């Protein structure tokens, strides 16, 4: 007879939103060995050393996965952000991480910030040699090395996925540097805590700065251009295709920062060519996708390409986009509702510290941007963009993202059921407990 399991942690007396395929709800959950071992009937698993938490009607949610968050930069800059209340945050010197101790302190601080928000996983979208001489040091190879050391020492407070960067952040890259970067070895890590999944490429800039590559003219008559190096648009696009093909053949996930409609079209065309030539791989995705068009959106599900977008940035920067292009561009930008209706794999994220990492605000912003009527179905759909769908982007849906027996116990406890509050009220719902792998990392 098998030994009886005794739970390490039991949460009971509330609502458990599992976010499994059937959207099952329960009243209790038990954890042992860092994984969920039971839902509903859990009393028989309580032993003398079990930590029992009475929820008193509170709600358990799968741990939040902010799938585009610059952790070291957030930790260095916090409580500052680049955008605040619709404008550029002022004051203070730019952060500089020059030593391993400074990098570790920034990662640790970010861990504290996000644990208090119920965030149990995040993606560092761009660390590597392209930023080894960068102004802040927040995106360098040294930061990746520090993540690897902290993962080995068991010091990470959230699970981290990393995309490597072989060009400058928000800046140019060359095919030669990309080829050299792809040939370098990555640190050996436990991928359940630090997964170095692939690469990030900056196709262009952003529309408000008139640096996104667009079909229509900006107010000054320009169109922007690809950031990938080349003598003209044709060569730049050819080099982008070569980068994507190289990474795809290597089995790396590819996240491409692409905001202008022309850069998005070029990126998806290049990904489609690589998939057709070499077969599917990597769960590639567009990052931001501000001006993505309908025809491109229709192609994405069949290609297995996702969209990682930031509704908070959409709301905050819409006036700047109107000034750079026009109101018609704003009306068509960030088509979140359409993407979801077409079955695109849509992840919601913050891009912190561009804006703060409070997912509750950005779920509310997504509902506002969509103009959708408040309902439990809408909230569930948007919350999946911060839980189950990012787990798919991470290639980890078999073991995280929902609360099911056998999956890791990554969860947060909210003071109210998010399905039953208006989106505008969600930012006022407190996070009282955060658990990662069965370990409590935040508790009020």
C-alpha positions as a Python dict, from the first residue, in 0.01 Angstrom:
ca = {
    (1, 'X'): (0, 0, 0),
    (2, 'X'): (137, 340, -97),
    (3, 'X'): (235, 577, 178),
    (4, 'X'): (-32, 829, 265),
    (5, 'X'): (37, 1178, 132),
    (6, 'X'): (36, 1458, 385),
    (7, 'X'): (-9, 1807, 250),
    (8, 'X'): (246, 2079, 316),
    (9, 'X'): (-12, 2351, 253),
    (10, 'X'): (-392, 2353, 241),
    (11, 'X'): (-611, 2643, 133),
    (12, 'X'): (-975, 2599, 225),
    (13, 'X'): (-1297, 2789, 275),
    (14, 'X'): (-1305, 2999, -41),
    (15, 'X'): (-1317, 2978, -420),
    (16, 'X'): (-1047, 2813, -628),
    (17, 'X'): (-1049, 2921, -993),
    (18, 'X'): (-851, 2642, -1156),
    (19, 'X'): (-855, 2777, -1514),
    (20, 'X'): (-842, 2418, -1639),
    (21, 'X'): (-997, 2334, -1976),
    (22, 'X'): (-1344, 2304, -1820),
    (23, 'X'): (-1305, 2617, -1603),
    (24, 'X'): (-1363, 2406, -1295),
    (25, 'X'): (-1414, 2585, -965),
    (26, 'X'): (-1349, 2434, -626),
    (27, 'X'): (-1350, 2531, -260),
    (28, 'X'): (-1014, 2399, -141),
    (29, 'X'): (-670, 2302, -263),
    (30, 'X'): (-386, 2094, -117),
    (31, 'X'): (-16, 2116, -196),
    (32, 'X'): (262, 1864, -135),
    (33, 'X'): (612, 1857, -273),
    (34, 'X'): (554, 2185, -454),
    (35, 'X'): (261, 2054, -658),
    (36, 'X'): (-116, 2049, -638),
    (37, 'X'): (-223, 1711, -499),
    (38, 'X'): (-596, 1761, -443),
    (39, 'X'): (-888, 1992, -508),
    (40, 'X'): (-1212, 1998, -311),
    (41, 'X'): (-1185, 1722, -51),
    (42, 'X'): (-856, 1790, 125),
    (43, 'X'): (-920, 1725, 496),
    (44, 'X'): (-775, 1373, 480),
    (45, 'X'): (-443, 1522, 365),
    (46, 'X'): (-399, 1748, 668),
    (47, 'X'): (-133, 1633, 911),
    (48, 'X'): (34, 1780, 1218),
    (49, 'X'): (283, 1979, 1008),
    (50, 'X'): (40, 2100, 741),
    (51, 'X'): (0, 2475, 708),
    (52, 'X'): (-375, 2535, 681),
    (53, 'X'): (-491, 2870, 546),
    (54, 'X'): (-856, 2961, 595),
    (55, 'X'): (-950, 3169, 292),
    (56, 'X'): (-1255, 3321, 464),
    (57, 'X'): (-1425, 3348, 127),
    (58, 'X'): (-1125, 3477, -66),
    (59, 'X'): (-1036, 3350, -414),
    (60, 'X'): (-740, 3144, -532),
    (61, 'X'): (-614, 3216, -883),
    (62, 'X'): (-329, 3054, -1080),
    (63, 'X'): (-9, 3249, -1038),
    (64, 'X'): (16, 3551, -1265),
    (65, 'X'): (261, 3521, -1556),
    (66, 'X'): (380, 3860, -1682),
    (67, 'X'): (515, 3740, -2013),
    (68, 'X'): (703, 4061, -2099),
    (69, 'X'): (869, 4219, -1797),
    (70, 'X'): (1226, 4348, -1765),
    (71, 'X'): (1305, 4217, -1417),
    (72, 'X'): (1654, 4355, -1358),
    (73, 'X'): (1556, 4692, -1505),
    (74, 'X'): (1242, 4699, -1291),
    (75, 'X'): (1442, 4623, -979),
    (76, 'X'): (1697, 4893, -1062),
    (77, 'X'): (1440, 5160, -1143),
    (78, 'X'): (1158, 5086, -898),
    (79, 'X'): (951, 5267, -778),
    (80, 'X'): (1017, 5467, -1094),
    (81, 'X'): (864, 5379, -1430),
    (82, 'X'): (911, 5533, -1773),
    (83, 'X'): (545, 5619, -1818),
    (84, 'X'): (337, 5760, -1536),
    (85, 'X'): (-19, 5886, -1563),
    (86, 'X'): (21, 5919, -1939),
    (87, 'X'): (351, 6108, -1936),
    (88, 'X'): (723, 6046, -1905),
    (89, 'X'): (833, 6000, -1546),
    (90, 'X'): (1095, 6257, -1455),
    (91, 'X'): (1370, 6293, -1200),
    (92, 'X'): (1650, 6068, -1082),
    (93, 'X'): (1949, 5922, -1262),
    (94, 'X'): (1926, 5629, -1501),
    (95, 'X'): (1999, 5301, -1319),
    (96, 'X'): (2338, 5143, -1371),
    (97, 'X'): (2415, 4782, -1285),
    (98, 'X'): (2791, 4739, -1300),
    (99, 'X'): (2870, 4454, -1060),
    (100, 'X'): (2730, 4108, -986),
    (101, 'X'): (2612, 4236, -647),
    (102, 'X'): (2420, 4522, -808),
    (103, 'X'): (2261, 4287, -1062),
    (104, 'X'): (2160, 4044, -789),
    (105, 'X'): (2014, 4323, -578),
    (106, 'X'): (1804, 4445, -873),
    (107, 'X'): (1673, 4094, -951),
    (108, 'X'): (1595, 4040, -583),
    (109, 'X'): (1411, 4371, -557),
    (110, 'X'): (1205, 4288, -864),
    (111, 'X'): (1121, 3956, -700),
    (112, 'X'): (989, 4139, -396),
    (113, 'X'): (780, 4377, -608),
    (114, 'X'): (617, 4111, -821),
    (115, 'X'): (560, 3865, -535),
    (116, 'X'): (338, 4126, -369),
    (117, 'X'): (134, 4135, -691),
    (118, 'X'): (78, 3760, -721),
    (119, 'X'): (322, 3723, -1013),
    (120, 'X'): (489, 3380, -1013),
    (121, 'X'): (643, 3374, -1363),
    (122, 'X'): (779, 3635, -1602),
    (123, 'X'): (975, 3668, -1923),
    (124, 'X'): (1295, 3876, -1940),
    (125, 'X'): (1265, 3983, -2305),
    (126, 'X'): (1620, 4060, -2408),
    (127, 'X'): (1944, 3983, -2222),
    (128, 'X'): (2279, 3933, -2387),
    (129, 'X'): (2593, 4058, -2555),
    (130, 'X'): (2410, 4316, -2764),
    (131, 'X'): (2374, 4518, -2443),
    (132, 'X'): (2707, 4440, -2276),
    (133, 'X'): (2813, 4800, -2338),
    (134, 'X'): (2465, 4937, -2277),
    (135, 'X'): (2403, 5252, -2078),
    (136, 'X'): (2224, 5087, -1785),
    (137, 'X'): (2374, 4739, -1764),
    (138, 'X'): (2021, 4606, -1703),
    (139, 'X'): (2016, 4384, -2013),
    (140, 'X'): (2370, 4249, -2030),
    (141, 'X'): (2515, 3900, -2038),
    (142, 'X'): (2614, 3965, -1677),
    (143, 'X'): (2247, 3991, -1580),
    (144, 'X'): (2178, 3655, -1745),
    (145, 'X'): (2474, 3505, -1561),
    (146, 'X'): (2338, 3639, -1232),
    (147, 'X'): (1997, 3490, -1301),
    (148, 'X'): (2167, 3156, -1365),
    (149, 'X'): (2363, 3178, -1039),
    (150, 'X'): (2052, 3269, -840),
    (151, 'X'): (1855, 2986, -998),
    (152, 'X'): (2129, 2739, -902),
    (153, 'X'): (2126, 2874, -546),
    (154, 'X'): (1746, 2854, -522),
    (155, 'X'): (1711, 3229, -474),
    (156, 'X'): (1465, 3318, -750),
    (157, 'X'): (1121, 3415, -622),
    (158, 'X'): (953, 3360, -957),
    (159, 'X'): (1006, 3140, -1260),
    (160, 'X'): (1190, 3323, -1537),
    (161, 'X'): (1196, 3275, -1913),
    (162, 'X'): (1471, 3458, -2103),
    (163, 'X'): (1507, 3569, -2463),
    (164, 'X'): (1868, 3645, -2556),
    (165, 'X'): (1956, 3971, -2730),
    (166, 'X'): (2233, 4010, -2989),
    (167, 'X'): (2164, 4370, -3088),
    (168, 'X'): (2092, 4686, -2893),
    (169, 'X'): (1776, 4721, -2689),
    (170, 'X'): (1540, 4941, -2891),
    (171, 'X'): (1824, 4979, -3139),
    (172, 'X'): (2009, 4834, -3437),
    (173, 'X'): (2141, 4483, -3486),
    (174, 'X'): (2354, 4319, -3752),
    (175, 'X'): (2335, 3978, -3912),
    (176, 'X'): (2699, 3912, -3825),
    (177, 'X'): (2643, 3985, -3454),
    (178, 'X'): (2331, 3769, -3458),
    (179, 'X'): (2518, 3478, -3612),
    (180, 'X'): (2796, 3512, -3353),
    (181, 'X'): (2543, 3531, -3072),
    (182, 'X'): (2356, 3222, -3185),
    (183, 'X'): (2684, 3028, -3176),
    (184, 'X'): (2752, 3110, -2810),
    (185, 'X'): (2671, 2865, -2533),
    (186, 'X'): (2398, 2938, -2280),
    (187, 'X'): (2427, 2862, -1907),
    (188, 'X'): (2300, 2522, -1798),
    (189, 'X'): (1993, 2575, -1579),
    (190, 'X'): (1685, 2403, -1443),
    (191, 'X'): (1432, 2517, -1706),
    (192, 'X'): (1146, 2502, -1457),
    (193, 'X'): (1308, 2803, -1286),
    (194, 'X'): (1522, 2965, -1555),
    (195, 'X'): (1437, 2876, -1913),
    (196, 'X'): (1660, 3036, -2176),
    (197, 'X'): (1404, 2981, -2447),
    (198, 'X'): (1518, 3176, -2747),
    (199, 'X'): (1600, 3516, -2893),
    (200, 'X'): (1457, 3864, -2926),
    (201, 'X'): (1493, 4074, -3238),
    (202, 'X'): (1408, 4444, -3269),
    (203, 'X'): (1245, 4485, -3607),
    (204, 'X'): (1161, 4853, -3553),
    (205, 'X'): (1093, 5117, -3289),
    (206, 'X'): (757, 5257, -3178),
    (207, 'X'): (498, 5471, -3358),
    (208, 'X'): (490, 5766, -3115),
    (209, 'X'): (863, 5815, -3176),
    (210, 'X'): (805, 5780, -3553),
    (211, 'X'): (1049, 5489, -3557),
    (212, 'X'): (804, 5208, -3637),
    (213, 'X'): (806, 5100, -4003),
    (214, 'X'): (466, 5193, -4144),
    (215, 'X'): (276, 5210, -4471),
    (216, 'X'): (121, 5547, -4396),
    (217, 'X'): (331, 5858, -4344),
    (218, 'X'): (396, 6017, -4008),
    (219, 'X'): (312, 6382, -3962),
    (220, 'X'): (664, 6472, -4079),
    (221, 'X'): (633, 6270, -4401),
    (222, 'X'): (855, 5977, -4296),
    (223, 'X'): (771, 5605, -4271),
    (224, 'X'): (1032, 5476, -4026),
    (225, 'X'): (1242, 5171, -4118),
    (226, 'X'): (1364, 4833, -3997),
    (227, 'X'): (1633, 4848, -3730),
    (228, 'X'): (1814, 4546, -3873),
    (229, 'X'): (2129, 4663, -4049),
    (230, 'X'): (2131, 4704, -4428),
    (231, 'X'): (2200, 4957, -4701),
    (232, 'X'): (1833, 4988, -4794),
    (233, 'X'): (1489, 4849, -4709),
    (234, 'X'): (1537, 4542, -4928),
    (235, 'X'): (1865, 4442, -4764),
    (236, 'X'): (1732, 4511, -4415),
    (237, 'X'): (1434, 4285, -4477),
    (238, 'X'): (1656, 4015, -4626),
    (239, 'X'): (1877, 4023, -4315),
    (240, 'X'): (1570, 4002, -4089),
    (241, 'X'): (1461, 3691, -4279),
    (242, 'X'): (1806, 3538, -4239),
    (243, 'X'): (1804, 3603, -3863),
    (244, 'X'): (1463, 3445, -3821),
    (245, 'X'): (1556, 3147, -4037),
    (246, 'X'): (1877, 3088, -3842),
    (247, 'X'): (1705, 3101, -3504),
    (248, 'X'): (1415, 2887, -3624),
    (249, 'X'): (1648, 2618, -3758),
    (250, 'X'): (1825, 2618, -3420),
    (251, 'X'): (1495, 2541, -3247),
    (252, 'X'): (1493, 2872, -3060),
    (253, 'X'): (1177, 3059, -2974),
    (254, 'X'): (1169, 3395, -3153),
    (255, 'X'): (1008, 3706, -3009),
    (256, 'X'): (1017, 4002, -3248),
    (257, 'X'): (955, 4357, -3133),
    (258, 'X'): (743, 4478, -3424),
    (259, 'X'): (500, 4768, -3395),
    (260, 'X'): (456, 4918, -3742),
    (261, 'X'): (230, 4744, -3993),
    (262, 'X'): (514, 4703, -4247),
    (263, 'X'): (757, 4556, -3993),
    (264, 'X'): (485, 4320, -3868),
    (265, 'X'): (409, 4202, -4221),
    (266, 'X'): (780, 4146, -4291),
    (267, 'X'): (826, 3956, -3964),
    (268, 'X'): (529, 3725, -4013),
    (269, 'X'): (630, 3660, -4374),
    (270, 'X'): (979, 3563, -4257),
    (271, 'X'): (843, 3336, -3983),
    (272, 'X'): (605, 3173, -4232),
    (273, 'X'): (892, 3108, -4473),
    (274, 'X'): (1099, 2947, -4198),
    (275, 'X'): (808, 2732, -4083),
    (276, 'X'): (735, 2619, -4439),
    (277, 'X'): (1100, 2538, -4504),
    (278, 'X'): (1188, 2368, -4177),
    (279, 'X'): (864, 2277, -4002),
    (280, 'X'): (701, 2427, -3689),
    (281, 'X'): (913, 2510, -3386),
    (282, 'X'): (959, 2753, -3103),
    (283, 'X'): (615, 2909, -3048),
    (284, 'X'): (727, 3236, -3200),
    (285, 'X'): (543, 3558, -3131),
    (286, 'X'): (506, 3923, -3212),
    (287, 'X'): (593, 4163, -2931),
    (288, 'X'): (365, 4467, -2902),
    (289, 'X'): (209, 4451, -3251),
    (290, 'X'): (61, 4800, -3221),
    (291, 'X'): (-45, 4844, -3586),
    (292, 'X'): (-103, 4480, -3676),
    (293, 'X'): (-353, 4444, -3960),
    (294, 'X'): (-651, 4214, -3998),
    (295, 'X'): (-497, 3998, -4272),
    (296, 'X'): (-190, 3933, -4059),
    (297, 'X'): (-403, 3847, -3756),
    (298, 'X'): (-593, 3592, -3964),
    (299, 'X'): (-266, 3417, -4052),
    (300, 'X'): (-127, 3388, -3701),
    (301, 'X'): (-331, 3096, -3559),
    (302, 'X'): (-252, 2870, -3854),
    (303, 'X'): (116, 2949, -3825),
    (304, 'X'): (120, 2905, -3446),
    (305, 'X'): (247, 3262, -3401),
    (306, 'X'): (129, 3448, -3092),
    (307, 'X'): (82, 3812, -3001),
    (308, 'X'): (220, 3958, -2679),
    (309, 'X'): (62, 4296, -2619),
    (310, 'X'): (35, 4559, -2347),
    (311, 'X'): (-312, 4715, -2308),
    (312, 'X'): (-183, 4956, -2044),
    (313, 'X'): (60, 5106, -2293),
    (314, 'X'): (-218, 5126, -2551),
    (315, 'X'): (-434, 5334, -2319),
    (316, 'X'): (-148, 5558, -2203),
    (317, 'X'): (8, 5628, -2542),
    (318, 'X'): (-296, 5653, -2768),
    (319, 'X'): (-277, 6037, -2774),
    (320, 'X'): (88, 6020, -2881),
    (321, 'X'): (1, 5777, -3160),
    (322, 'X'): (-270, 6015, -3282),
    (323, 'X'): (-17, 6299, -3289),
    (324, 'X'): (238, 6091, -3481),
    (325, 'X'): (-12, 5948, -3732),
    (326, 'X'): (-382, 6032, -3688),
    (327, 'X'): (-700, 5931, -3507),
    (328, 'X'): (-777, 5664, -3768),
    (329, 'X'): (-451, 5491, -3677),
    (330, 'X'): (-554, 5486, -3311),
    (331, 'X'): (-895, 5342, -3397),
    (332, 'X'): (-728, 5049, -3576),
    (333, 'X'): (-435, 5002, -3336),
    (334, 'X'): (-397, 4725, -3077),
    (335, 'X'): (-694, 4522, -3209),
    (336, 'X'): (-724, 4306, -2900),
    (337, 'X'): (-1088, 4210, -2945),
    (338, 'X'): (-1033, 4106, -3306),
    (339, 'X'): (-722, 3905, -3221),
    (340, 'X'): (-909, 3711, -2953),
    (341, 'X'): (-1208, 3651, -3180),
    (342, 'X'): (-978, 3515, -3451),
    (343, 'X'): (-820, 3268, -3208),
    (344, 'X'): (-478, 3431, -3190),
    (345, 'X'): (-267, 3321, -2894),
    (346, 'X'): (-281, 3652, -2706),
    (347, 'X'): (-69, 3717, -2399),
    (348, 'X'): (-126, 4032, -2194),
    (349, 'X'): (177, 4183, -2023),
    (350, 'X'): (313, 4503, -1871),
    (351, 'X'): (657, 4569, -2025),
    (352, 'X'): (751, 4692, -1677),
    (353, 'X'): (918, 4922, -1590),
    (354, 'X'): (789, 5103, -1897),
    (355, 'X'): (472, 5096, -1690),
    (356, 'X'): (419, 4941, -1349),
    (357, 'X'): (381, 4562, -1327),
    (358, 'X'): (35, 4571, -1164),
    (359, 'X'): (-156, 4328, -1386),
    (360, 'X'): (-486, 4426, -1221),
    (361, 'X'): (-460, 4771, -1381),
    (362, 'X'): (-378, 4630, -1721),
    (363, 'X'): (-660, 4375, -1723),
    (364, 'X'): (-889, 4668, -1650),
    (365, 'X'): (-718, 4862, -1931),
    (366, 'X'): (-774, 4573, -2171),
    (367, 'X'): (-1146, 4572, -2095),
    (368, 'X'): (-1154, 4949, -2144),
    (369, 'X'): (-967, 4929, -2475),
    (370, 'X'): (-1198, 4656, -2604),
    (371, 'X'): (-1506, 4852, -2503),
    (372, 'X'): (-1656, 4522, -2395),
    (373, 'X'): (-1946, 4479, -2158),
    (374, 'X'): (-1834, 4361, -1815),
    (375, 'X'): (-1905, 3993, -1747),
    (376, 'X'): (-1745, 3692, -1578),
    (377, 'X'): (-1674, 3553, -1927),
    (378, 'X'): (-1481, 3866, -2026),
    (379, 'X'): (-1278, 3864, -1705),
    (380, 'X'): (-1199, 3497, -1742),
    (381, 'X'): (-1083, 3555, -2100),
    (382, 'X'): (-857, 3844, -2002),
    (383, 'X'): (-720, 3665, -1695),
    (384, 'X'): (-624, 3373, -1917),
    (385, 'X'): (-403, 3622, -2100),
    (386, 'X'): (-206, 3652, -1776),
    (387, 'X'): (-212, 3283, -1670),
    (388, 'X'): (-281, 2992, -1903),
    (389, 'X'): (-188, 3155, -2235),
    (390, 'X'): (158, 3271, -2121),
    (391, 'X'): (220, 2916, -2002),
    (392, 'X'): (160, 2808, -2362),
    (393, 'X'): (398, 3079, -2484),
    (394, 'X'): (654, 2937, -2239),
    (395, 'X'): (597, 2583, -2370),
    (396, 'X'): (504, 2492, -2013),
    (397, 'X'): (127, 2439, -2020),
    (398, 'X'): (173, 2073, -1921),
    (399, 'X'): (300, 2173, -1578),
    (400, 'X'): (200, 2532, -1497),
    (401, 'X'): (-57, 2802, -1577),
    (402, 'X'): (-362, 2634, -1424),
    (403, 'X'): (-441, 2474, -1088),
    (404, 'X'): (-472, 2104, -1161),
    (405, 'X'): (-356, 1797, -974),
    (406, 'X'): (3, 1725, -1071),
    (407, 'X'): (87, 2079, -1180),
    (408, 'X'): (315, 2310, -985),
    (409, 'X'): (155, 2501, -699),
    (410, 'X'): (199, 2851, -838),
    (411, 'X'): (-93, 3060, -717),
    (412, 'X'): (-214, 3381, -560),
    (413, 'X'): (-500, 3459, -324),
    (414, 'X'): (-718, 3763, -397),
    (415, 'X'): (-941, 3941, -151),
    (416, 'X'): (-1238, 3910, -390),
    (417, 'X'): (-1340, 3693, -683),
    (418, 'X'): (-1209, 3875, -993),
    (419, 'X'): (-1488, 3725, -1206),
    (420, 'X'): (-1748, 3904, -998),
    (421, 'X'): (-1605, 4257, -994),
    (422, 'X'): (-1625, 4521, -1263),
    (423, 'X'): (-1297, 4552, -1456),
    (424, 'X'): (-1252, 4908, -1332),
    (425, 'X'): (-1267, 4779, -973),
    (426, 'X'): (-1010, 4502, -1020),
    (427, 'X'): (-710, 4726, -933),
    (428, 'X'): (-862, 4769, -585),
    (429, 'X'): (-876, 4394, -517),
    (430, 'X'): (-590, 4307, -281),
    (431, 'X'): (-338, 4023, -319),
    (432, 'X'): (-303, 3857, 20),
    (433, 'X'): (-89, 3551, -59),
    (434, 'X'): (152, 3439, -332),
    (435, 'X'): (286, 3085, -358),
    (436, 'X'): (553, 2961, -601),
    (437, 'X'): (620, 2588, -617),
    (438, 'X'): (437, 2546, -288),
    (439, 'X'): (656, 2807, -117),
    (440, 'X'): (491, 3120, 24),
    (441, 'X'): (677, 3422, -113),
    (442, 'X'): (428, 3692, -8),
    (443, 'X'): (174, 3705, 271),
    (444, 'X'): (-27, 3985, 426),
}
